[in-house]
Amino acid sequence: MALLGGRRLPLLLGVTATILMVHSLIGHKDYRFVYPALPLIATLAGVGTVEVLHALWDWLRPGLSRGYGVLMAVALWCCVSVSLLASAPFQYLLLHFSGEIAAFRTLSRDSGVCGIALYGLDVYKTPGYTYLRQGIELYELNSANDLSAEENKFNAIIAKNSSAVPERSFSRWGCFDDGYEIRTNQVGATRTFGRVAAAEPVCIWRRPGKCAPW
């Protein structure tokens, strides 16, 4: 559809192709590298859909009205959208790190939380201060010794379900689903994705009391 739309908007197609070609030369790739091309591709696909509808209307006229053609196009794009939403890669990306997001939201609404320890979790895998209110400090700790030494600076811990939180003053409050694990199979030039199982949940531990000044 986008290529069909490029017949009407060649400049837009050229800009899109340039973005994709330039970033394909970069060894390290992230999805965000091609984000500027996505709205352009969507625009071209929309124009291409209109081109197809005009062709069908001219071919089938007067047996089919344009209204029916519009309904067919809407139904087609709805089916495509639903199929993509249900696909394993999209579900993985949609729900990835959802447990960390839910944990941050929960603790942000708790007025008694003054500091949070990320035990065995990387900060970049969390929403950070985007989902935290002001006044809450974050600490990235990776060992039981660090957790014990800094315990007075936080009164909440976020960690994976299997992590053994050694501090007896903390009790588990609850856990959150964290999306799915995904398997990638490479067969020749074809890569397939498959949902394996639910990923390990993310849990919250809390203790009473305040945090010492840092």
Backbone torsions as a table, in degrees:
resi	resn	phi	psi	omega
1	MET	NA	-40.8	-179.7
2	ALA	-64.6	-38.4	178.4
3	LEU	-66.6	-37.5	175.7
4	LEU	-63.8	-40.9	177.6
5	GLY	-64.4	-27.4	178.6
6	GLY	-66.1	-21.0	176.0
7	ARG	-65.6	-32.9	178.4
8	ARG	-88.8	-30.1	-177.6
9	LEU	-126.9	70.5	-176.3
10	PRO	-63.1	-33.7	179.5
11	LEU	-64.2	-43.6	179.2
12	LEU	-63.8	-39.6	177.4
13	LEU	-64.9	-38.4	178.3
14	GLY	-64.9	-41.8	177.8
15	VAL	-63.1	-43.6	179.2
16	THR	-61.5	-46.4	-180.0
17	ALA	-63.5	-36.7	179.2
18	THR	-64.3	-43.4	178.6
19	ILE	-60.4	-47.0	-178.0
20	LEU	-66.6	-41.6	-178.1
21	MET	-68.0	-42.1	-179.0
22	VAL	-63.4	-44.4	-177.3
23	HIS	-77.5	-17.8	174.5
24	SER	-70.2	-18.8	178.9
25	LEU	-81.8	-12.8	-179.5
26	ILE	-83.0	128.8	-177.2
27	GLY	-62.6	-48.5	178.9
28	HIS	-87.8	123.9	-175.2
29	LYS	-121.1	138.0	171.7
30	ASP	-130.1	155.0	179.7
31	TYR	-58.0	-34.6	-175.6
32	ARG	-65.2	-18.1	-179.3
33	PHE	-62.9	-31.9	-176.4
34	VAL	-106.3	8.6	178.1
35	TYR	-54.9	-39.8	179.4
36	PRO	-59.7	-23.5	-179.0
37	ALA	-83.2	-19.2	-173.6
38	LEU	-63.0	-48.0	177.9
39	PRO	-64.5	-29.8	177.8
40	LEU	-69.2	-41.0	177.7
41	ILE	-64.0	-41.6	178.5
42	ALA	-62.4	-40.0	178.5
43	THR	-64.9	-44.6	179.2
44	LEU	-63.7	-39.5	178.7
45	ALA	-64.0	-38.2	177.2
46	GLY	-63.9	-43.6	178.2
47	VAL	-65.7	-40.0	177.8
48	GLY	-62.7	-37.2	177.2
49	THR	-62.7	-41.8	177.7
50	VAL	-63.5	-38.7	178.1
51	GLU	-61.7	-43.8	178.8
52	VAL	-63.7	-42.0	179.6
53	LEU	-62.5	-41.7	178.5
54	HIS	-62.9	-41.7	179.9
55	ALA	-64.0	-43.8	178.8
56	LEU	-64.2	-40.0	-178.2
57	TRP	-65.9	-40.3	178.7
58	ASP	-67.4	-32.9	-178.0
59	TRP	-76.6	-39.9	-174.6
60	LEU	-95.3	-10.5	-178.8
61	ARG	-57.0	137.7	4.6
62	PRO	-97.0	15.0	-175.9
63	GLY	-71.6	-20.5	-177.0
64	LEU	-133.3	127.3	-179.5
65	SER	-83.3	163.9	179.3
66	ARG	-65.2	-29.6	178.4
67	GLY	-60.6	-41.8	176.8
68	TYR	-64.4	-37.4	178.6
69	GLY	-63.6	-41.1	177.8
70	VAL	-62.7	-43.1	178.6
71	LEU	-62.7	-38.5	177.4
72	MET	-63.8	-41.6	179.5
73	ALA	-65.6	-42.7	178.5
74	VAL	-62.4	-42.9	179.8
75	ALA	-63.5	-41.2	179.4
76	LEU	-60.6	-48.6	-177.6
77	TRP	-69.7	-31.2	175.6
78	CYS	-65.7	-41.6	178.6
79	CYS	-64.3	-42.1	178.5
80	VAL	-62.8	-43.5	-178.5
81	SER	-64.3	-43.5	-179.9
82	VAL	-65.2	-41.3	179.8
83	SER	-64.9	-38.0	177.1
84	LEU	-67.9	-40.0	179.8
85	LEU	-61.9	-35.6	-177.3
86	ALA	-85.6	-6.9	-176.3
87	SER	-72.9	152.8	-177.8
88	ALA	-61.6	-46.0	179.9
89	PRO	-60.9	-41.4	-178.9
90	PHE	-68.4	-42.0	178.3
91	GLN	-61.8	-39.7	178.8
92	TYR	-61.8	-47.9	-178.8
93	LEU	-69.4	-35.2	-178.4
94	LEU	-67.9	-40.4	-173.5
95	LEU	-100.5	-4.9	-178.4
96	HIS	-61.7	130.9	-178.9
97	PHE	65.7	17.1	178.4
98	SER	-67.0	-28.4	177.5
99	GLY	-66.0	-42.3	177.4
100	GLU	-63.1	-40.5	179.3
101	ILE	-63.1	-44.4	-180.0
102	ALA	-64.5	-39.0	179.1
103	ALA	-65.3	-42.8	179.4
104	PHE	-64.6	-41.5	178.8
105	ARG	-62.7	-42.1	-179.0
106	THR	-63.2	-46.3	-178.0
107	LEU	-71.2	-31.3	178.8
108	SER	-65.2	-30.7	178.8
109	ARG	-81.2	-10.3	179.8
110	ASP	-87.3	110.1	-175.9
111	SER	-66.2	-18.1	-178.8
112	GLY	-84.6	-9.8	-178.5
113	VAL	-78.6	127.7	179.6
114	CYS	-122.3	-17.5	179.0
115	GLY	-155.3	143.2	-178.2
116	ILE	-127.2	130.3	174.3
117	ALA	-100.0	130.0	172.7
118	LEU	-95.7	102.1	-173.4
119	TYR	-95.4	107.9	-178.8
120	GLY	75.7	13.0	178.4
121	LEU	-117.1	143.5	175.8
122	ASP	-85.5	140.7	-179.3
123	VAL	-59.5	-36.4	-176.1
124	TYR	-68.5	-14.3	176.7
125	LYS	-91.3	7.4	179.6
126	THR	-119.3	163.6	177.4
127	PRO	-75.1	-6.6	178.1
128	GLY	61.8	-144.5	-175.7
129	TYR	-77.8	-1.3	174.9
130	THR	-61.8	-33.8	-177.9
131	TYR	-112.4	17.9	178.3
132	LEU	-120.4	142.1	174.7
133	ARG	-75.8	163.6	179.5
134	GLN	-66.0	147.5	176.8
135	GLY	99.9	-6.3	178.5
136	ILE	-100.2	125.9	179.1
137	GLU	-93.1	146.1	178.1
138	LEU	-111.2	138.3	178.3
139	TYR	-131.9	126.2	178.1
140	GLU	-97.2	109.7	-175.7
141	LEU	-124.1	139.1	-173.8
142	ASN	-123.6	2.9	179.6
143	SER	-140.5	157.8	178.8
144	ALA	-63.7	-34.2	178.8
145	ASN	-64.1	-44.2	177.8
146	ASP	-62.9	-39.2	-179.5
147	LEU	-63.3	-41.7	-179.9
148	SER	-69.0	-40.0	-176.8
149	ALA	-68.6	-31.9	-175.1
150	GLU	-105.0	10.2	-170.9
151	GLU	-57.2	-33.3	-176.3
152	ASN	-74.0	-8.5	-178.0
153	LYS	-89.8	-10.2	-178.5
154	PHE	-142.9	156.2	176.7
155	ASN	-126.9	17.1	174.7
156	ALA	-146.2	147.1	179.6
157	ILE	-131.0	137.0	172.4
158	ILE	-116.3	126.6	-178.1
159	ALA	-154.9	166.9	174.9
160	LYS	-67.0	156.7	-177.1
161	ASN	-58.9	-34.0	-177.0
162	SER	-82.5	-9.1	-178.8
163	SER	-69.8	132.0	178.1
164	ALA	-89.2	104.9	178.5
165	VAL	-79.9	113.8	-171.3
166	PRO	-77.6	-18.6	-173.8
167	GLU	-76.9	120.2	-176.9
168	ARG	-71.0	-20.1	-179.3
169	SER	-73.3	-12.8	179.8
170	PHE	-97.9	141.8	175.8
171	SER	-126.9	147.6	-178.2
172	ARG	-73.3	130.2	179.8
173	TRP	-94.3	-39.1	-177.5
174	GLY	174.0	167.2	-178.7
175	CYS	-129.3	159.7	-176.9
176	PHE	-133.2	138.8	175.7
177	ASP	-62.0	146.4	-174.9
178	ASP	-126.7	40.6	175.7
179	GLY	79.5	-149.6	-173.8
180	TYR	-127.5	151.3	166.8
181	GLU	-84.5	148.6	-175.4
182	ILE	-130.6	144.9	179.5
183	ARG	-110.7	135.7	178.4
184	THR	-113.0	125.9	177.4
185	ASN	-114.7	130.6	178.1
186	GLN	-109.3	113.5	177.8
187	VAL	-120.5	101.6	-175.1
188	GLY	64.7	-125.0	178.9
189	ALA	-95.0	2.7	-176.7
190	THR	-103.1	129.7	177.5
191	ARG	-112.1	126.8	179.1
192	THR	-116.3	149.2	-179.2
193	PHE	-119.1	142.1	177.7
194	GLY	-142.9	139.2	178.6
195	ARG	-76.1	128.7	-177.1
196	VAL	-93.8	-62.9	-177.5
197	ALA	-164.7	173.7	176.8
198	ALA	-66.0	137.7	177.9
199	ALA	-71.0	163.9	-178.8
200	GLU	-64.8	131.7	-179.0
201	PRO	-64.9	160.0	175.0
202	VAL	-107.7	134.0	-173.6
203	CYS	-121.9	159.2	177.7
204	ILE	-113.6	134.5	169.9
205	TRP	-117.3	141.0	-179.2
206	ARG	-133.1	153.7	172.1
207	ARG	-132.7	154.3	175.9
208	PRO	-73.1	163.3	176.6
209	GLY	99.4	173.7	-177.0
210	LYS	-100.0	-174.7	-179.6
211	CYS	-109.3	141.1	175.9
212	ALA	-73.6	148.3	178.1
213	PRO	-58.8	141.2	-178.9
214	TRP	-96.9	NA	NA
